[in-house]
Amino acid sequence: MTDETTSADAQAPGRADIARIKRMIPHRYPFLLIDAVRDIRKGESAVGIKNVTVNEPFFQGHFPAEPVMPGVLLVEAMAQTAAVLVVDTLGMEGEEMLVYFMTLDKCRFRQKVTPGDQVELHTRILRGRGKVWKFWGEARVGGKVAAEAEYSAMIVMPGDRQRG
């Protein structure tokens, strides 16, 4: 292997299937809202994938006659993608790290997301230092923006958790 090949491999974008996602973030059904993450670029960006099916529990009440994925869940899916990106960036897979929402700004909902849609959750780090990180995210369906937001989160390491 040449230095050129090694360098290219080190910069190749990463991936996370559902098993790896479960090792990276604590969310579980019915609140695990991403099925895969692709194009993970440490310290930069990632693209989460959510395959929307009519069997999602929220469609029972939102809205039965015309099912629409709640916008706040699109934002949560962006945040889960960001959490996977942070865990990958910090090399903390399996460390039970938590990522808590702190702020949500510039949030816009642009189009409905319905059963059968595949949502791409484009997430990029705006600032990532210490415990507080800031992100920009877009939920896209068929290349069109369905939702977008700027948000920040606090990284909590297992040893830093307060007991109640």
C-alpha positions as CSV (number, residue, x, y, z in Angstrom):
1,M,0.0,0.0,0.0
2,T,1.4,3.4,-0.9
3,D,1.3,6.5,1.3
4,E,-1.2,8.0,-1.3
5,T,-3.6,5.0,-0.9
6,T,-3.3,5.1,2.9
7,S,-4.0,8.9,2.9
8,A,-7.1,8.4,0.6
9,D,-8.4,5.6,2.9
10,A,-8.0,7.8,6.0
11,Q,-10.1,10.5,4.3
12,A,-12.8,8.2,2.9
13,P,-16.2,9.0,4.4
14,G,-17.5,6.6,7.0
15,R,-20.8,4.8,7.4
16,A,-23.0,3.6,10.2
17,D,-25.6,0.9,9.8
18,I,-28.4,0.4,12.4
19,A,-26.2,-1.9,14.6
20,R,-23.4,0.7,14.8
21,I,-25.9,3.5,15.4
22,K,-27.2,1.6,18.4
23,R,-23.6,1.4,19.8
24,M,-23.2,5.2,19.3
25,I,-26.4,6.7,20.6
26,P,-28.8,5.5,23.3
27,H,-32.1,6.0,21.3
28,R,-34.3,3.0,20.7
29,Y,-37.6,2.2,19.0
30,P,-39.9,4.0,18.8
31,F,-37.6,7.1,19.2
32,L,-34.6,6.0,17.1
33,L,-35.4,8.0,14.0
34,I,-32.5,7.2,11.7
35,D,-31.9,4.0,9.9
36,A,-28.3,4.6,8.6
37,V,-25.7,7.3,8.4
38,R,-23.5,7.7,5.4
39,D,-20.8,10.1,4.2
40,I,-19.5,10.6,7.7
41,R,-16.6,13.1,7.6
42,K,-15.0,13.4,11.0
43,G,-15.3,16.9,12.4
44,E,-17.3,18.1,9.4
45,S,-20.5,16.5,8.2
46,A,-22.7,13.4,7.8
47,V,-25.9,12.3,6.0
48,G,-28.5,10.4,8.0
49,I,-31.1,8.3,6.3
50,K,-34.7,7.9,7.5
51,N,-37.0,5.5,5.6
52,V,-40.5,6.7,6.4
53,T,-43.1,3.9,6.5
54,V,-46.9,4.0,7.2
55,N,-46.1,1.8,10.3
56,E,-44.5,4.6,12.2
57,P,-46.3,5.0,15.6
58,F,-46.8,8.7,15.2
59,F,-49.0,8.3,12.1
60,Q,-51.8,6.8,14.3
61,G,-52.5,10.3,15.5
62,H,-50.7,12.6,13.0
63,F,-52.9,12.5,11.0
64,P,-54.7,9.2,10.3
65,A,-56.5,10.4,7.2
66,E,-53.5,12.1,5.8
67,P,-50.2,10.9,7.5
68,V,-47.6,13.6,7.9
69,M,-44.3,13.1,9.8
70,P,-44.2,15.7,12.6
71,G,-41.7,18.5,11.9
72,V,-40.2,18.2,15.4
73,L,-39.3,14.6,14.6
74,L,-37.5,15.7,11.5
75,V,-35.4,18.0,13.7
76,E,-34.9,15.2,16.2
77,A,-33.7,13.0,13.3
78,M,-31.2,15.7,12.3
79,A,-30.0,15.8,16.0
80,Q,-29.5,12.1,16.1
81,T,-27.5,12.3,12.9
82,A,-25.4,15.0,14.5
83,A,-24.9,12.8,17.6
84,V,-23.6,10.0,15.5
85,L,-21.2,12.5,13.8
86,V,-19.9,13.7,17.1
87,V,-19.4,10.2,18.5
88,D,-17.5,9.2,15.3
89,T,-15.5,12.4,15.4
90,L,-14.5,11.9,19.0
91,G,-13.9,8.1,18.6
92,M,-16.3,7.5,21.5
93,E,-18.3,4.5,20.0
94,G,-19.6,2.3,22.8
95,E,-18.8,4.9,25.5
96,E,-22.5,5.7,26.3
97,M,-22.0,9.4,25.6
98,L,-25.2,11.5,25.5
99,V,-25.9,14.6,23.4
100,Y,-28.5,16.9,24.7
101,F,-30.3,19.6,22.7
102,M,-29.5,23.2,24.0
103,T,-30.8,25.5,21.3
104,L,-32.9,25.5,18.1
105,D,-32.7,28.5,15.8
106,K,-33.6,29.3,12.2
107,C,-36.0,26.4,12.0
108,R,-38.2,26.2,8.9
109,F,-40.5,23.5,7.7
110,R,-40.8,23.7,3.9
111,Q,-42.7,20.6,2.7
112,K,-44.6,17.5,4.1
113,V,-42.9,14.2,4.7
114,T,-45.2,11.2,4.2
115,P,-45.0,7.4,4.1
116,G,-42.8,6.1,1.4
117,D,-40.4,9.1,1.5
118,Q,-36.7,8.6,2.2
119,V,-35.4,11.5,4.2
120,E,-31.7,12.5,3.8
121,L,-30.6,14.4,7.0
122,H,-27.7,16.5,5.9
123,T,-25.8,17.7,9.0
124,R,-22.7,19.7,9.3
125,I,-20.7,21.0,12.3
126,L,-20.6,24.8,12.6
127,R,-18.6,24.8,15.8
128,G,-17.3,21.8,17.7
129,R,-15.2,22.4,20.7
130,G,-15.4,21.2,24.3
131,K,-18.8,20.2,25.5
132,V,-21.0,22.5,23.4
133,W,-21.3,21.9,19.6
134,K,-23.3,23.8,17.0
135,F,-24.8,22.3,13.8
136,W,-26.7,23.1,10.7
137,G,-29.1,20.5,9.4
138,E,-31.4,20.0,6.4
139,A,-34.0,17.2,6.0
140,R,-34.3,16.6,2.2
141,V,-36.7,14.4,0.3
142,G,-36.0,13.9,-3.4
143,G,-33.4,16.7,-3.2
144,K,-35.9,19.2,-1.9
145,V,-35.5,20.7,1.6
146,A,-38.4,19.6,3.8
147,A,-37.0,21.1,7.0
148,E,-33.9,23.1,8.1
149,A,-32.5,24.3,11.4
150,E,-29.5,25.5,13.3
151,Y,-29.1,23.8,16.6
152,S,-26.6,23.3,19.4
153,A,-26.1,20.4,21.8
154,M,-24.1,19.6,24.9
155,I,-21.9,16.5,25.0
156,V,-22.2,14.7,28.3
157,M,-19.6,12.0,29.0
158,P,-20.6,9.0,31.1
159,G,-18.6,10.1,34.1
160,D,-20.1,13.6,34.0
161,R,-23.8,12.6,34.5
162,Q,-25.5,13.7,37.7
163,R,-27.5,11.2,39.6
164,G,-31.1,12.3,40.6
